[in-house]
Amino acid sequence: MRIRATVAAVTGALALSAFVVPAAQAADGSSYTPADLAKAARAFHAASGKSAFSSSAAEEPYTLDLTFSSVKVNNGKPIVVGTTNHVSVPVTYTVTHGADVDIHADDFFMDVDIYRGSFDSPTALQMGDDWPVCTDSSATVATCKGTIDIYPKDEFLGLTNADATTWKAEGYAVALNGQDPDTGDVTKIGYVAQDRVATTKLQRYSKLTVNASPEPVVKGKTITVTGKLSRANWDDHQYHGYTGQAVKLQYRKKSSSTYTTLKTITTNSTGNLKTTTKATADGYYRFSFAGTSTTPAVNAAGDYVDVK
């Protein structure tokens, strides 16, 4: 994995300080820490466009002839994250650029990341572990594949419950063209940032359990079905009951592959579920949750009951 920074604060003025720390260097203990990464990423957003490279209006990078299109984060699906697990999702897009822009140059850097809040002052940011891989489809068009890598417990880029919402994606590219960003000719550096190229949602991973008893049971007798709906809490990295949520009790016969809904009940103050139904035939009982904007849908694994 590469630890990478985009734009960092240097001697009181924003400057393009570093883009890549090779994997070998990072493994040996890079001078760039996750703190640098977080600060740099936020500085990139806070610096309005060209001013990120120089405090002097007379020394600005030129606008790079490159645009992003057809951006998809996680194939258009929400990004579902638990309490501790690293989640990596694909990001695909097309870049169209001028004939003089070499996107494969060693000192050319480009990516799409996601953020929450405003472009100039984001409240949260997520990006990929590595730079994207791009394949030319013509001399001026390429298709690119990257990732967004989320570590919910990361000290600097970790999640809070407020992050379960819609995020915006932005693309940026920098062509150093052989220039040292600190001592070279800034006007020969190309730069472009394109905001709101896509949106995506982050959701809190959900769990749903079920237990139907007694097993076996006499036909016509009462079956008690219990369970619990819980979801990831990104503030304390534990799973807690999801309260006040409508959940369906569903049943399918042993000979069927289709569940039918018997009733809808609501989780209590701890996320627990409890209801009863009459035994009719051998089959499976499960709870089914349709999901909310912050929490994905989930079905409990069916619990088989033998009816005598």
Secondary structure by P-SEA (a helix, b strand, c coil): ccccccccccccccccccccccaaaaaacccccaaaaaaaaaaaaaccccccccccccccccccccccccccccccbbbbbccbbbbbbbbbbbbbbccccccccccccccccccccccccccbbbbbcbbbbbbbccccbbbbbbbbbbcccccccccccccccbbbbbbbbbbcccccccccccccbbbbbbcccbbbbbbcbbbbbbbbccccccccbbbbbbbbbbbbcccccbbbbbcbbbbbbccccccccbbbbcbbbbbcccccccbbbbbcccccccccccccccbbbbbccbbbbbcc
